């Protein structure tokens, strides 16, 4: 469940950053850097992160919302 929550947060944030209507809230360079970071987190999730326990995913998801 925590893994799915973390994965969903990655998709939601990346989609939000890509929406044209939200461009006024985040500078283009920062949005691109965040999208790149989210992609690296997604890669980690499917590789090394695939066998982590739920607290790791919960902590990572909290970092997105803090």
Backbone as numpy.savetxt, mean C-alpha at the origin, in Angstrom:
# Nx Ny Nz CAx CAy CAz Cx Cy Cz
-6.82 -13.02 7.16 -7.63 -11.85 7.16 -6.76 -10.58 7.16
-5.73 -10.56 8.00 -4.84 -9.40 8.07 -4.08 -9.22 6.76
-3.69 -10.33 6.15 -2.99 -10.26 4.87 -3.90 -9.65 3.81
-5.15 -10.07 3.79 -6.11 -9.51 2.83 -6.34 -8.03 3.08
-6.40 -7.62 4.35 -6.57 -6.22 4.69 -5.40 -5.38 4.20
-4.19 -5.88 4.40 -3.00 -5.18 3.94 -2.99 -5.07 2.42
-3.31 -6.16 1.76 -3.36 -6.17 0.30 -4.42 -5.19 -0.21
-5.57 -5.18 0.41 -6.64 -4.26 0.02 -6.21 -2.81 0.20
-5.50 -2.54 1.28 -5.03 -1.18 1.53 -4.05 -0.74 0.44
-3.20 -1.63 0.00 -2.27 -1.31 -1.08 -3.06 -0.91 -2.32
-4.04 -1.71 -2.70 -4.83 -1.43 -3.90 -5.62 -0.13 -3.77
-6.21 0.10 -2.60 -7.01 1.32 -2.39 -6.13 2.57 -2.49
-5.00 2.53 -1.82 -4.12 3.70 -1.85 -3.57 3.96 -3.24
-3.18 2.91 -3.92 -2.64 3.08 -5.27 -3.71 3.62 -6.22
-4.92 3.10 -6.12 -6.02 3.60 -6.95 -6.31 5.06 -6.64
-6.32 5.41 -5.34 -6.59 6.79 -4.95 -5.52 7.72 -5.52
-4.25 7.32 -5.43 -3.16 8.14 -5.95 -3.23 8.32 -7.46
-3.78 7.37 -8.15 -3.87 7.42 -9.61 -5.09 8.19 -10.12
-6.05 8.44 -9.25 -7.25 9.16 -9.67 -6.91 10.62 -9.93
-7.32 11.09 -11.07 -7.01 12.45 -11.49 -7.59 13.49 -10.52
-8.74 13.22 -9.98 -9.39 14.16 -9.06 -8.58 14.37 -7.77
-7.72 13.44 -7.43 -6.94 13.55 -6.21 -5.57 14.17 -6.43
-5.25 14.51 -7.66 -3.94 15.07 -7.98 -3.67 16.37 -7.22
-4.70 17.09 -6.87 -4.53 18.35 -6.16 -4.06 18.15 -4.72
-4.18 16.96 -4.19 -3.83 16.68 -2.80 -2.40 16.18 -2.60
-1.80 15.66 -3.66 -0.45 15.09 -3.56 0.35 15.54 -4.77
1.56 16.04 -4.51 2.44 16.44 -5.61 2.75 15.22 -6.48
2.89 15.45 -7.76 3.10 14.37 -8.72 4.30 13.50 -8.35
5.41 14.13 -8.02 6.61 13.35 -7.67 6.39 12.49 -6.43
5.71 13.04 -5.45 5.44 12.29 -4.23 4.47 11.14 -4.51
3.46 11.40 -5.34 2.49 10.35 -5.69 3.20 9.22 -6.43
4.08 9.55 -7.34 4.82 8.52 -8.08 5.70 7.70 -7.14
6.34 8.38 -6.19 7.19 7.66 -5.22 6.34 6.73 -4.35
5.18 7.21 -3.94 4.28 6.37 -3.13 3.77 5.17 -3.92
3.44 5.38 -5.17 2.98 4.28 -6.02 4.08 3.24 -6.17
5.31 3.71 -6.34 6.44 2.78 -6.45 6.62 2.01 -5.14
6.48 2.69 -4.01 6.59 2.04 -2.71 5.49 0.99 -2.54
4.27 1.34 -2.92 3.16 0.39 -2.81 3.39 -0.84 -3.69
3.96 -0.63 -4.86 4.27 -1.76 -5.74 5.33 -2.66 -5.10
6.30 -2.06 -4.44 7.33 -2.88 -3.78 6.72 -3.65 -2.60
5.77 -3.03 -1.90 5.09 -3.72 -0.81 4.25 -4.89 -1.34
3.63 -4.68 -2.49 2.86 -5.76 -3.11 3.77 -6.92 -3.52
4.91 -6.58 -4.10 5.89 -7.61 -4.46 6.33 -8.39 -3.22
6.64 -7.67 -2.14 7.04 -8.31 -0.89 5.94 -9.23 -0.39
4.70 -8.77 -0.50 3.56 -9.54 -0.01 3.49 -10.90 -0.68
3.75 -10.95 -1.97 3.64 -12.21 -2.71 4.92 -13.05 -2.64
6.00 -12.45 -2.17 7.26 -13.19 -2.06 7.55 -13.50 -0.59
8.40 -12.70 0.02 8.81 -12.94 1.41 7.67 -12.77 2.41
6.72 -11.92 2.09 5.63 -11.65 3.02 4.54 -12.69 3.03
4.59 -13.62 2.12 3.51 -14.60 2.00 3.39 -15.52 3.21
4.46 -15.63 3.98 4.43 -16.56 5.12 4.50 -15.85 6.47
4.21 -14.57 6.49 4.27 -13.81 7.75 3.03 -14.06 8.59
3.15 -13.77 9.89 1.97 -13.93 10.75 1.11 -12.66 10.69
-0.06 -12.74 11.28 -1.04 -11.66 11.13 -0.58 -10.34 11.73
0.23 -10.36 12.78 0.67 -9.11 13.40 1.55 -8.28 12.47
2.33 -8.94 11.64 3.17 -8.23 10.68 2.29 -7.47 9.71
1.26 -8.12 9.18 0.35 -7.46 8.24 -0.43 -6.33 8.91
-0.86 -6.56 10.14 -1.59 -5.52 10.86 -0.72 -4.29 11.08
0.53 -4.50 11.45 1.43 -3.38 11.67 1.70 -2.61 10.37
1.87 -3.33 9.29 2.09 -2.67 8.00 0.87 -1.87 7.57
-0.30 -2.43 7.79 -1.53 -1.71 7.43 -1.69 -0.47 8.30
-1.35 -0.56 9.58 -1.42 0.60 10.47 -0.50 1.70 9.99
0.67 1.33 9.46 1.61 2.33 8.96 1.01 3.14 7.81
0.14 2.53 7.03 -0.50 3.24 5.93 -1.52 4.24 6.43
-2.16 3.93 7.54 -3.25 4.77 8.02 -2.81 5.77 9.08
-1.55 5.69 9.51 -1.08 6.62 10.56 -0.57 7.90 9.95
